[in-house]
Amino acid sequence: MSDLTSSVFAQLDQSHIESIAQQLGIDPSQASDAVQQALPLLMGGLARNATSPQGAAALHSALERD
């Protein structure tokens, strides 16, 4: 995991993991593993999207909105 991905994962405490697990109907250890595997993919997608002006603008709008 990269430093940035590790930093993002570190922001998820046990209650976040338990909430994810409950929503997915799996146990918390499975949810934690799934998040660890998904984060690099999500971060890569965000990085690719931000390389174009339109993608960067869309990310900016999403961050302002949410």
C-alpha positions as CSV (number, residue, x, y, z in Angstrom):
1,M,0.0,0.0,0.0
2,S,1.3,3.5,-0.8
3,D,1.8,6.1,1.8
4,L,-1.3,8.0,0.6
5,T,-3.4,4.8,0.6
6,S,-2.1,3.9,4.0
7,S,-3.0,7.3,5.3
8,V,-6.6,7.0,3.9
9,F,-7.0,3.5,5.4
10,A,-5.7,4.8,8.8
11,Q,-8.7,7.2,8.8
12,L,-11.1,4.3,9.0
13,D,-11.6,3.3,12.6
14,Q,-13.2,0.1,13.7
15,S,-16.7,1.6,13.7
16,H,-16.3,2.5,10.0
17,I,-15.1,-1.0,9.2
18,E,-18.0,-2.5,11.2
19,S,-20.5,-0.3,9.3
20,I,-19.1,-1.4,6.0
21,A,-19.2,-5.0,7.1
22,Q,-22.8,-4.7,8.2
23,Q,-23.9,-3.0,4.9
24,L,-22.2,-5.8,3.0
25,G,-23.4,-8.6,5.2
26,I,-19.8,-9.8,5.9
27,D,-17.6,-10.0,9.0
28,P,-15.4,-7.0,9.9
29,S,-12.1,-8.8,9.0
30,Q,-13.4,-9.5,5.5
31,A,-14.6,-5.8,5.2
32,S,-11.1,-4.6,6.3
33,D,-9.4,-6.9,3.7
34,A,-11.8,-5.7,1.0
35,V,-11.2,-2.0,1.8
36,Q,-7.4,-2.6,1.8
37,Q,-7.7,-4.2,-1.7
38,A,-10.1,-1.6,-3.1
39,L,-8.4,1.6,-1.9
40,P,-5.5,1.4,-4.3
41,L,-7.9,0.9,-7.2
42,L,-10.1,3.8,-6.2
43,M,-7.1,6.1,-5.6
44,G,-5.7,5.2,-9.0
45,G,-9.0,5.9,-10.7
46,L,-9.2,9.3,-9.0
47,A,-5.6,10.1,-10.0
48,R,-6.3,9.2,-13.6
49,N,-9.5,11.2,-13.6
50,A,-7.7,14.2,-12.2
51,T,-5.2,14.3,-15.1
52,S,-7.6,16.0,-17.5
53,P,-9.1,19.4,-16.8
54,Q,-12.7,18.0,-17.1
55,G,-11.9,15.2,-14.7
56,A,-10.3,17.5,-12.2
57,A,-13.3,19.8,-12.4
58,A,-15.7,16.9,-11.8
59,L,-13.7,15.8,-8.8
60,H,-13.6,19.3,-7.4
61,S,-17.4,19.6,-7.8
62,A,-17.9,16.3,-6.1
63,L,-15.8,17.4,-3.2
64,E,-17.6,20.7,-2.8
65,R,-21.0,19.0,-3.0
66,D,-20.2,16.1,-0.6
